[in-house]
Amino acid sequence: MPPKRKAPNAIGPTQSKTTKTKEAVEDTCETPLKKNSDIGITSFLIDASWKAVLESEFQKPYFKDLETKLEQEYKQGKTIFPPKDLIFNALNLTPLDKVKVVILGQDPYHDDDQAMGLSFSVPKGIKVPPSLKNMYKELDRDPEISGFKEPDHGCLEKWAKDGVLLLNATLTVEAHKPNSHASFGWQKFTDHVIKTVSDCGSPAVFILWGGFAHKKEKLIDKSKHKVIKTAHPSPLSFNKFKGCGCFSECNKCLKEIGQTPIDWSL
């Protein structure tokens, strides 16, 4: 059973929304997951590079409809993961001009205290999920990855700050109901994010695990970027994922496109 998390610090009346959000972005591994507030979700995208390219997307009818659906869920008292201030955590931690690698997940974790707005990642103190455990096994097994030692936590914030965009295709989920927000419109938004990295970002490596992620390949300009496709690290497909060498292959590709390799140690 995960250890009991500390209660978040009270927010004084003089603190701004931006200040609160920046505090969450600075250390989401350690910061307790906050309760949902009455603030609109787009207020929590604070990275300037992403705000500049996504502002027009926020104004489109499908996104307004998505916001309406979410607000209805909040008003009904439903628990939504991750908390609002972490919905755009992947974008806030990895600015557009810093993206070197994209690792695509499908749905946020739906159990208590797991989702932190980064695909495959959970805060420190939370049990490492099976897929991430298998990612660690592959990193540990790969003879071309030096210095990796399996950590006692599942927080991948270090990767995000090093240029790994840990993006889920759907950015919210109702507690204990996997894929419950899959039809809300998030995938149209995150497809746009992927296309933006492809069209506007520097050359990058896209790591696509499993059939769902493989379908996103059509959004990527392969004359500019590298694409690595393997099985998903889930226990259901681990036998196919094991030995794929995707992490060392990623670093080789990064060198080929003039990018600095990722230090995968945590």
N, C-alpha and C positions, 0 to 999 in steps of 0.2 A: 504493500500500500504506500503511495507517495507520501513524503513528509508533509506536514501541514504548512501551508504557505503563509507568510506574514501578511498582515493587512496592509493595503497601500496607504501611503501618507495622505493625510487630508490636504485638499487643495484650497488655499486661501482665496479670498474674494478678489485680491489684486492680481492673481496669476492669470496669464493669458492662455488661450487655447494653444497657441504656438509653443509657449514655454512648456506646457504639460506634454505636448506631443514630442518635442525634442528630447525631453527627459526619457520618454519611453523608447525612442529610437536609439539613444546613446547606449543603453544596456538592457536589451530585452531578454537577455539570458537570466539576469538577476532580478529585474523589476517584476514585482507581482503582477499577474494579469488583472487588469482593471475591469470594473463593471462598465456596462454600456451606459453612455450618457445621452442627453437629448441633442447633442451636437450632430449636424449632418456629416455623413461619412467622408465627403470630399474635403472637408476641412482638415482631415488627418493626412492628406498627401501634402507633405511639406518640402520635398526635394524640388528645387527650382527647375532642374532640367526636365523632370517628368511633368511637372505642372505646365510647363510651356507647351509640351506636345500633346497633353491629354485634356487640357481645359476645354477644347472644342468638343471632345468626345463626351465629356460630362454633360454637355448641353443637348445631346441628341435624345430623341424620344425614347429609345430603348433603354438608355441609362436612367432617364427620369422615371421610367416605369419600374426599373430595378430598384431605385431608391424608395419608391412608393411601396413596393412589396416588402422591402426590408423594414421600413418604418411601421408598417402594419404588424409585422411580427414582433417588433420591440414593444409596441403599444399593447399587444395581447399578452405581454409578460413572458414571452418565450426567451430562452437563453440562446444567444447566438455566439458562435465561435468563429474567429478570434474576437476579442473585444474590439470596439470601433477604432480605438487608437492604434491597433496593430493590423487592421485590414490591409493597409498599403505598406506594411513593414518591408516587404521585399524591395519595393521601389525606393523607399526612403533610405534603406541601407546600401543600395547599389544604384547610384545615379546612372542615367543613360550613358553619359560619356565615360563611365568606368566599367561598363559591362564587358567582360571577356569571355564568360561562359554562361550559358543558360541551362539550368536543370529544371525540367518541367514535371510538376506533380499534377494530380487530378483534383483532389478534394481536401480541404483542411481536416485535421484530426477532429473527431467529434466527441471525445471524452473530456472530462473536466481537466482544466489547466494544461492541456496539451498544445493546442493551436497557438502559434505565435506569429502567424503571417509569413512564414518561410516554409516552402515545401520540404517535407521530410524532417524538419527540425522541431524539437521540443525544448522548453526551458530546462535549465539545470535543476536537479532534484526530482525530475519526472522520469519514470522508467523509459529506457530507450526502446522505441517501437521496433517490431521485427524487420521491416524493410530497411530501416537505418542500420540495424544490427548487421544485416547482410551486406550493406554498403561498407561498413567497417571491416567485415571479414575480407571483402574483395581488396580493399586498400591494404590490409595487412598481408594478404597473400601475394600481391603484385610485386615481383622482385625489382621492378623499375621505379617503385615508389619508396624513397628512402625517408627515414625519420618518422614514419607513421607508427604511433602506438595507440591502440584502441583506448579511447577516453572513457571515463566513468559517467559521462553525461551525453545528452543528445542535442546540444545547442550548436547550430551551424552558423552562428552569427559571424564568426571569424571568416568563413568562406565568403559570406555575403559582402563583407567589408573589403575583401580581396578581389572583388569583381565577379563573383558567382551569383547571378540572378536566380534565386530560388523561388520560382513562380508557380503557384497553383493555377490550374485552369479555371477553377471556381474559387472565389475568395472568401466565401462565408458558408456556414452550415449551421443548422439547428442542432442543439445539444443532443447527442446520442441517436441522431438520425442521419446516417451517412448519405451523401448525395442529395440531401433534401433541398438544396438551393441550386441544383444543377440546371434547372429550367428557368432561373431568374433572369438570365441575360449576361451573366458574368463571362461566359466563354466568348461571346462576341467582343467584350471588352478586352479580355486577355489575348485573344487572337490579334487584336489591334496592337497590343503591347508587343507581342512577338514580331509583328510586321514592322513596327516602329524600330525595334532593335535591328531588324534585317535591313531596313531602308536607310535609317538615319545613324545607326551606331557604327562604331569601328568594327573591323573584322573580328568575329567571335566564333566560339565553338558551341554548338547546340547539342546537348546530350539528351536523347529521346529514349526513354525506357518503356517498353510495352506497346501494345497495339494502339492504345488511346493516344499516346504521345507521338507515335510514328505518323499519325494522320496530320500532325502539325507541320510536317516537313514541307508541305506545299506552300506554306507561308514564308519560307526561308529562301533567300537568294543564294544558291549554292555556288555561284561564281565568285561570291564575296566571302561567304562564311563556310565553316566546316560543320558537317553533321555526323554524329556518332549514334547509331541505332543498335540497341541490344534488347534482350529480355528485361522484364521488370525485376527489381530486387526483392519483390514479395516472396514469402516462403512458398507460394504456389508455383512460382517459376524460377526459384533460386538455382535449380540444377542447370538451367539454361543461362542464367546470369553469371554463375560462378565461372571464373577464369576468363571473363570477357576482356579484361585489361582496359576498361573504358577510361579509367583515371589517368593511367600513363599515356594512353592514346590521346587523351585530351591535351596533355602537356606537350606531346610531340606536335600536335596540330597547332597549338598556340605558338610554338617556336616558328612553325612554317609560315604563319600569318603575321609574324613580327610582334607577338605579344609575350609578356613575361609569364612563365608557367605558374600554376597555382601551387602554393604550399598547402597540401591537404592535411597537415598535422593540426590537431585540435588541443 
